[in-house]
Amino acid sequence: MEKGFRKLIIWQRGHSFVLIIYKLTAAFPRDELYALTSQLRRAAISVVANIVEGNSRHSKKDYIRFIVISIGSLSEVEYYLLLAHDLGYISDTQYEQLEQKQKELARLLYGLLKSQQE
C-alpha cells in the first residue's frame, strides 16, 4: 500500500531534489565529506523528512510545526548551495538550476503552510 506522503507534490519534488543533491555532492572534494557534503545532504533530507513526519501527525498544529522546520532546512540548503558555488564546487549553470528547484520547493512549502493554517 502506498504511503500518503508519496502522493504529495512537495514530497515528489523534494525527493527528486535530494537525489540531485546526492549526485552533485558525490563530486565535491574528499576533504568536504564530513563538512559541506554532509551538511548539504542532511539539510536537503531534512526538508523532505519533516514533510513526511508532519504528514503522519494527527494534529494540524504538529503538521504546521514540521512544515516550518522544513522551511528552515530549505534555507540552510540555499546557503550551502551558495557556498558550494562560491567555492567553485558547482558551476554557474548547476547553481542556477538548483536555485530554481529550491525556489520551487519554497513556493510549495509556503503554499502547504498556508493551506494548513486556514
C-alpha positions in Angstrom: 0.0 0.0 0.0 1.4 3.4 -1.0 2.0 5.8 1.8 0.0 9.1 1.8 3.1 11.3 1.7 4.2 9.8 -1.7 1.2 11.4 -3.3 2.2 14.9 -2.2 3.7 17.0 -4.9 6.1 18.6 -2.4 7.4 15.2 -1.4 7.9 14.1 -5.0 9.7 17.3 -6.0 11.7 17.3 -2.7 12.7 13.7 -3.1 14.0 14.4 -6.6 15.9 17.4 -5.3 17.6 15.2 -2.6 18.6 12.7 -5.3 20.1 15.6 -7.3 22.0 16.9 -4.3 23.4 13.4 -3.6 24.7 13.1 -7.2 26.1 16.6 -7.1 27.9 16.3 -3.8 29.5 13.0 -4.9 31.9 15.1 -7.0 32.8 17.5 -4.1 36.4 17.4 -2.8 37.1 14.5 -0.5 38.0 16.8 2.3 34.5 18.2 2.3 32.9 14.7 3.0 32.3 15.5 6.7 31.8 19.2 6.2 29.9 20.8 3.4 28.9 17.5 1.7 27.4 16.1 4.8 25.7 19.4 5.8 24.1 19.9 2.4 22.9 16.3 2.2 21.5 16.4 5.7 19.7 19.7 5.2 18.1 18.5 1.9 17.0 15.3 3.5 15.5 17.3 6.5 13.3 19.3 4.1 11.6 16.1 2.9 11.8 14.0 6.1 10.0 16.7 8.0 7.2 16.8 5.5 6.9 13.0 5.8 6.9 13.2 9.6 4.5 16.1 9.7 2.1 14.4 7.3 1.9 11.4 9.6 0.8 13.5 12.6 -2.7 13.6 13.6 -2.9 17.3 14.5 -2.7 20.3 12.3 -0.6 22.1 14.8 2.1 19.4 14.7 2.0 19.3 10.9 2.4 23.1 10.7 5.4 22.8 13.1 7.1 20.3 10.8 6.4 22.4 7.7 8.1 25.3 9.4 11.1 23.1 10.2 11.2 22.1 6.6 11.3 25.7 5.5 14.2 26.3 7.9 16.1 23.4 6.4 15.5 24.6 2.9 17.0 28.0 3.9 20.1 26.0 5.0 20.2 24.3 1.7 20.0 27.7 -0.1 23.1 28.9 1.8 25.1 25.6 1.4 24.5 25.8 -2.4 25.7 29.4 -2.5 28.8 28.4 -0.5 29.4 25.4 -2.8 29.1 27.7 -5.8 31.4 30.4 -4.4 34.0 27.7 -3.5 33.9 26.5 -7.2 32.4 23.1 -6.4 29.4 23.7 -8.7 29.2 25.7 -11.9 27.1 28.8 -12.6 24.6 26.6 -14.6 24.3 24.0 -11.9 23.8 26.7 -9.3 21.1 28.4 -11.3 19.3 25.1 -11.9 19.4 24.2 -8.2 18.4 27.7 -7.2 15.3 27.4 -9.3 14.4 24.0 -7.8 15.0 25.4 -4.3 12.7 28.3 -5.1 10.0 26.0 -6.4 10.2 23.9 -3.2 9.9 27.1 -1.1 6.8 28.1 -3.0 5.3 24.7 -2.5 6.2 24.7 1.2 4.7 28.1 1.8 1.6 27.0 -0.1 1.3 23.9 2.1 1.8 26.0 5.2 -0.9 28.5 4.2 -3.3 25.6 3.4 -2.8 24.2 6.8 -3.2 27.5 8.6 -6.7 28.1 7.0 
